[in-house]
Amino acid sequence: MSIKSRVALGFTALAFSFLAAVPAGAADGTTKCKLDFTLSSWAVGVKVAHGSGTVTCDNGQMARVSLEGRGVGLAAGKNQVREGYGTFTGVSNISEVFGTYASASASVGAGKSADAQALTKGPVSLALASKGTGVELGISVSAFTISKAE
């Protein structure tokens, strides 16, 4: 199994472990929200990412969002995500998805790639999966911010 495959498998397992830790229907009145997004990132020591997307919830709420990511660590590369998807858990209102999420990641990739990542912000968790292109190598601790688009 290649390093790239091992990293992708590790991220997928991490994302599912975060989802498994939150009981189904963690609280009465929770809603399911999802995020569809695109994102561009580059890194030379400090990783920076910018993007946009849409959050939709099964209770009818929807918001266009701006995404920003910043990471510190040993990282280098450039990446373009065109098919990003996320699932929120522990949400009772769309307003709870806005804010800064924390994550830690390791990545190796060249050409077409797939990635999965789990992020947390208090009781709210976000599992991300994406497909994209680029070259990246690194380990970083990141902050991922979701805000309402202007």
Secondary structure, 3 states (H helix, E strand, C coil): CCHHHHHHHHHHHHHHHHHHHCCCCCCCCCCCEEEEEEEEEEEEEEEEEEEEEEEEECCCCEEEEEEEEEEEEEEEEEEEEEEEEEEEECCCCHHHHCEEEEEEEEEEEEEEEEEEEEEEECCEEEEEEEEEEEEEEEEEEEEEEEEECC
